[in-house]
Amino acid sequence: MFEKQEITFPFYPRGYMGNDKMGRPIYIEKSGHINPTEIWKVCEEDELWRAFYHSYELLNKLHYMALSHKYQKQI
């Protein structure tokens, strides 16, 4: 799963960068740098969806838990 995220990153740059004042993670997507033709050359649609789902599950399991621990409240 991580392989597809690493392969598609040059064509679809995105990720979490820091957090806001309330402790929520900030998601940044550089939409002007997306190259859809190259993305479809390296992966299928269902693989891309699975990569999105996997990153969202990591957000829920790891990032929110770590930020909740850091700010001593549920995020």
C-alpha positions as a Markdown table, in Angstrom:
| # | Residue | x | y | z |
|---|---|---|---|---|
| 1 | Met | 0.0 | 0.0 | 0.0 |
| 2 | Phe | 2.7 | 2.4 | 0.9 |
| 3 | Glu | 4.4 | 1.7 | -2.5 |
| 4 | Lys | 1.5 | 3.3 | -4.4 |
| 5 | Gln | 1.6 | 6.4 | -2.2 |
| 6 | Glu | 5.4 | 6.8 | -2.8 |
| 7 | Ile | 5.0 | 6.2 | -6.6 |
| 8 | Thr | 2.1 | 8.6 | -7.0 |
| 9 | Phe | 3.5 | 11.4 | -4.8 |
| 10 | Pro | 5.5 | 13.2 | -7.5 |
| 11 | Phe | 2.3 | 13.3 | -9.6 |
| 12 | Tyr | 0.0 | 14.1 | -6.8 |
| 13 | Pro | 1.7 | 15.9 | -3.9 |
| 14 | Arg | -0.3 | 15.8 | -0.6 |
| 15 | Gly | 0.1 | 15.1 | 3.0 |
| 16 | Tyr | -0.3 | 16.3 | 6.6 |
| 17 | Met | 1.7 | 19.2 | 7.8 |
| 18 | Gly | 1.5 | 20.3 | 11.4 |
| 19 | Asn | -1.6 | 21.1 | 13.3 |
| 20 | Asp | -3.9 | 24.1 | 14.0 |
| 21 | Lys | -4.5 | 25.9 | 17.3 |
| 22 | Met | -7.1 | 23.4 | 18.3 |
| 23 | Gly | -4.8 | 20.4 | 17.7 |
| 24 | Arg | -6.3 | 19.1 | 14.4 |
| 25 | Pro | -3.9 | 18.0 | 11.7 |
| 26 | Ile | -3.6 | 20.2 | 8.6 |
| 27 | Tyr | -3.9 | 18.4 | 5.2 |
| 28 | Ile | -2.2 | 20.1 | 2.3 |
| 29 | Glu | -2.9 | 19.1 | -1.3 |
| 30 | Lys | -0.9 | 20.9 | -4.0 |
| 31 | Ser | -3.7 | 20.8 | -6.6 |
| 32 | Gly | -1.8 | 22.8 | -9.2 |
| 33 | His | 0.9 | 20.1 | -9.4 |
| 34 | Ile | -1.4 | 17.1 | -10.0 |
| 35 | Asn | -0.7 | 15.2 | -13.2 |
| 36 | Pro | -3.5 | 12.8 | -13.7 |
| 37 | Thr | -2.2 | 11.1 | -16.9 |
| 38 | Glu | 1.0 | 10.1 | -15.1 |
| 39 | Ile | -1.0 | 8.8 | -12.1 |
| 40 | Trp | -3.1 | 6.5 | -14.3 |
| 41 | Lys | 0.1 | 5.1 | -15.9 |
| 42 | Val | 1.5 | 3.9 | -12.6 |
| 43 | Cys | -1.7 | 2.7 | -10.8 |
| 44 | Glu | -5.3 | 1.7 | -11.2 |
| 45 | Glu | -8.3 | 3.6 | -9.8 |
| 46 | Asp | -9.1 | 1.0 | -7.1 |
| 47 | Glu | -5.4 | 1.1 | -6.0 |
| 48 | Leu | -5.6 | 4.9 | -5.7 |
| 49 | Trp | -8.8 | 4.6 | -3.6 |
| 50 | Arg | -7.3 | 2.0 | -1.4 |
| 51 | Ala | -4.3 | 4.3 | -0.8 |
| 52 | Phe | -6.7 | 7.2 | 0.2 |
| 53 | Tyr | -8.6 | 4.9 | 2.6 |
| 54 | His | -5.4 | 3.6 | 4.1 |
| 55 | Ser | -4.1 | 7.2 | 4.7 |
| 56 | Tyr | -7.4 | 8.1 | 6.3 |
| 57 | Glu | -7.2 | 5.1 | 8.6 |
| 58 | Leu | -3.7 | 6.0 | 9.6 |
| 59 | Leu | -4.9 | 9.5 | 10.3 |
| 60 | Asn | -7.6 | 8.1 | 12.6 |
| 61 | Lys | -5.5 | 5.6 | 14.4 |
| 62 | Leu | -2.1 | 7.3 | 14.7 |
| 63 | His | -2.3 | 11.1 | 14.2 |
| 64 | Tyr | -5.5 | 11.7 | 16.2 |
| 65 | Met | -4.3 | 9.5 | 19.0 |
| 66 | Ala | -0.9 | 11.2 | 19.2 |
| 67 | Leu | -2.4 | 14.7 | 19.1 |
| 68 | Ser | -5.0 | 13.7 | 21.7 |
| 69 | His | -2.1 | 12.6 | 24.0 |
| 70 | Lys | -0.1 | 15.8 | 23.2 |
| 71 | Tyr | -3.0 | 18.2 | 23.9 |
| 72 | Gln | -4.6 | 16.1 | 26.8 |
| 73 | Lys | -8.0 | 16.2 | 25.1 |
| 74 | Gln | -9.8 | 14.1 | 22.5 |
| 75 | Ile | -9.1 | 15.3 | 19.0 |
